[in-house]
Amino acid sequence: MAQEHTATLVSAGWLDQAAFGYYPYIALAVLAIGSVVRFDREPYTWRSGSSQLLRRKQLVLGSILFHLGVLVIFGGHLVGLLTPIQVFDAIGISHGAKQILAVVAGGIAGVFAILGALILLHRRVFDARIRATSSFGDTAILLLLTVQLGLGLATIPLSAGHLDGSEMVKFMSWAQGIFTFQPGSADYVADVHWIFKAHLMLGLTIFLVFPFTRLVHMLSAPIWYLPRRGWQLVRTRRDIQADKRRADAQARGV
């Protein structure tokens, strides 16, 4: 029995190391390289296909709720996980205060996002015209995001049981360890609840498939629009007519 227990622990240790020690680098490498390759080779697919002419009101409502919630969640995860713990300590923000903020703000944003995702998923799956113009990837990624949001909301009761912030510190240490290439980073999350682990794994999987889905349009704003510095070229009917007269004059040799 002792040998079987030891073998189980060893097996679990290897699984944790594979899932949270190696898989993050695979997912992030595919995210970075895949996005660059797609932008270079298939720039015209670097967009989100539009179906706004169909059930527009439902699209607007779902899109606003989804994007608002996801932006808050993404920003919260980015700042909360990757800001060094010493920074929070230096400015006097306790781990408990961070945990409460994450539960409250993340919970509200999560509800907004999952409601929006469900509206968009219902629209895409149950409207025959939209379903006919949707690819498998369009529906699959929306389903993955919905499940991920559900897992995120499921972690709230677990986090509420650790309002001292001890669980959050584990995830911060893990994320920062991954980005700074620290060996043994997977050990930080080895003993967390399986819902947390599922949430992490699905999040990494979404990063993995990111370059091959419509999610790449998230990168379109900084790539296409920010360099424009806010200006827009507008041609009036008078400009068009003037161009036509000049072209006719050149054709006649005038």
Secondary structure, DSSP 8 states (H G I E B T S, - for coil): -HHHHHHHHHHHHHHHHIIIIIHHHHHHHHHHHHHHHHHHH-GGG-S----TTSSHHHHHHHHHHHHHHHHHHHHHHHHHHHS-HHHHHHTT--HHHHHHHHHHHHHHHHHHHHHHHHHHHHHHHH-HHHHHH--HHHHHHHHHHHHHHHHHHHHHHHHHTTTTSHHHHHHHHHHHHHHTT-TTGGGGGTTS-HHHHHHHHHHHHHHHHGGGSGGGGGGHIIIIIGGGTT------HHHHHHHHHHHHHHHHT-
